[in-house]
Amino acid sequence: MLLGKGGVYTLNVLFDATKLQAKRKLLNLTQATLAEKADTSERYVRSLEAREKQNPSAVLVFRLSRALQITMEDLMLVKQEDS
């Protein structure tokens, strides 16, 4: 929970598989190549993009973002809920 100008609100930060897949394709990387660059398995990248896995560790999000040359925040979806 955060306190903002308008009162209290909750900030939900979620991993966004759509952003991962879009950036990977924009860079013309295969899932295997991304996995190798991020030091993870192709199967895990595939399961993230298929939304079978939805909560990767912060360390993995960091490695994926480095491999894609973007920030961690670029792979996240931020939702603000007013209370």
Secondary structure, 3 states (H helix, E strand, C coil): CEEECCEEEEEEEEECHHHHHHHHHHCCCCHHHHHHHCCCCHHHHHHHHCCCCCCCCHHHHHHHHHHHCCCHHHHEEEEEEEC
